[in-house]
Amino acid sequence: MIDVINLEKHFGDNKVLNGINVTIEKGDIMVVIGPSGSGKSTFLRCLNCMEDPTGGQIIFHGVDIADMKVDINVHRRNMGMVFQHFNLFNNKTVIENIMLAPVHLQCKDLKKAKRHNRIIKFTNLFRGKDKKKAPVEITTTKAEIVKNARIKAEELLQRIGLLDKADVYPSTLSGGQKQRVAIVRSLAMNPEVILFDEPTSALDPEMVGEVLDLMKALANEGMTMIIVTHEMGFAREVANKVLFIDDGQILECAPPEEFFGNPKNPRLKEFLSKVL
Amino acid sequence: MGDFSKKIDKFIEIFIDYKGYVKVLEGLQNTLLIAVLGLIIGIIIGTLIAVVRVIPKYKLMPKILNGICSFYVALFRGTPIVVQLLVFYYVLLPLMGIKITGVDVSILVFGLNSAAYISEIMRSGIMSVDNGQMEAGRAVGLSFSTSMLKIVIPQAVKNILPTLGNEFIALIKETSVVSFVGATDLYIAFNYIGSNNYEFMVPYLVMAMIYMVLILIISLGIKIMERSLRKSDRRN
């Protein structure tokens, strides 16, 4: 689904990624680990162009999204992202956080379709009788979009057991609750892949479990996920592909049994002996 | 003391019997009109400038726009407002063949002038909002402008509201220079009352009080607004 070809990123003279090649299939749970400063977060952020790659290609559905000419916003709708520091919108309530993007983007599409129809109607005046163009069919209204988004958001909140928190502001939630809301916020867009940037690093140990449980549930449903994390146990249990990045290069890419049981790269061996 | 009460009697006589209050109300209306419309123009233009100045600048277009905005801010912060009023009223607008009243010129100039200040206030507000908010907005597929408008700017405004209130208060007080271009404001109104008998003490005192009351009311309004915006915060 995503083909990363020779991805490079440098900040000034500082080379962070040196030619990363990896393929992510649909349904993959790919965990990326590595020492701090190795470029794993940058790699993840390059995947949805949060950081613009300085070289290489990222092919997502046959389109090179690393190309600056591509409208990245369209592709980001299909790529959720979960951040280390949650980044819930502080000025919106929990349910508004979840509904904002779907409602706004669908309304925008609706407006675009309506404008398109108006133009067609106008140009039809000048066309011959048999050459008239048919307008695009509009099946929904703004009220309906909002209603559906609310139903979806409530379902998602129900799922994480926070429906009673729907109308509170994020500042009153605990860290674990915030992160779970952040995960369902990205789910509300029905993404094909979700990128997790150290989702549990800013949580205290007690709350790590609830976030990991939600991620496991998503994995079991077949969601494609790319996860940067330090949770080795989680990687071993859930991942089907583990990536080791150091100095901006992939040093090892293997299924978890082989990755943890029989590591080949000496740098990885050293790393694992320290953290396990 | 008897002298003073006589002055007050005289003032009240002129104020009510000789319809001095009509002039004062006109002055008050113009003062408020210039300050409020100026602030609105200032907020709109100022926000635009602030946004242009925080756009990442590795492309040509933002660089050029940023240069223009910096120049604008330098120009309007670097010259006194009286000079700007005079230049607009006596030089620029006549050159362009536009004829407008002193009040309209004042609204325009105060708007443009406060835009320069508000742009810097707004920029500090935007930069005070964590970058993660913008990133989260972009990550769910919203565009830069939508994320700015729906997520960052509301939070920025909350942070800068006290400073923005300052700006509004300063604006109201600065309007006392619009008589330079022949607009009737509070100063002109009370000057007019005073010049009836060349007795300025009471009119000017009353003028000071009106300004003071005006600004107290506005401060109260800002406080109420701030409280309603703070409801998403934990500190109340």
Boltz contact constraints between the chains, C-beta under 6 A:
constraints:
  - contact:
      token1: [A, 73]
      token2: [B, 141]
      max_distance: 6.0
  - contact:
      token1: [A, 73]
      token2: [B, 143]
      max_distance: 6.0
  - contact:
      token1: [A, 76]
      token2: [B, 141]
      max_distance: 6.0
  - contact:
      token1: [A, 77]
      token2: [B, 141]
      max_distance: 6.0
  - contact:
      token1: [A, 81]
      token2: [B, 139]
      max_distance: 6.0
  - contact:
      token1: [A, 85]
      token2: [B, 132]
      max_distance: 6.0
  - contact:
      token1: [A, 87]
      token2: [B, 132]
      max_distance: 6.0
  - contact:
      token1: [A, 87]
      token2: [B, 136]
      max_distance: 6.0
  - contact:
      token1: [A, 89]
      token2: [B, 151]
      max_distance: 6.0
  - contact:
      token1: [A, 90]
      token2: [B, 155]
      max_distance: 6.0
  - contact:
      token1: [A, 90]
      token2: [B, 232]
      max_distance: 6.0
  - contact:
      token1: [A, 91]
      token2: [B, 154]
      max_distance: 6.0
  - contact:
      token1: [A, 91]
      token2: [B, 155]
      max_distance: 6.0
  - contact:
      token1: [A, 91]
      token2: [B, 232]
      max_distance: 6.0
  - contact:
      token1: [A, 101]
      token2: [B, 140]
      max_distance: 6.0
  - contact:
      token1: [A, 101]
      token2: [B, 141]
      max_distance: 6.0
  - contact:
      token1: [A, 101]
      token2: [B, 142]
      max_distance: 6.0
  - contact:
      token1: [A, 105]
      token2: [B, 141]
      max_distance: 6.0
  - contact:
      token1: [A, 169]
      token2: [B, 232]
      max_distance: 6.0
  - contact:
      token1: [A, 171]
      token2: [B, 234]
      max_distance: 6.0
  - contact:
      token1: [A, 189]
      token2: [B, 140]
      max_distance: 6.0
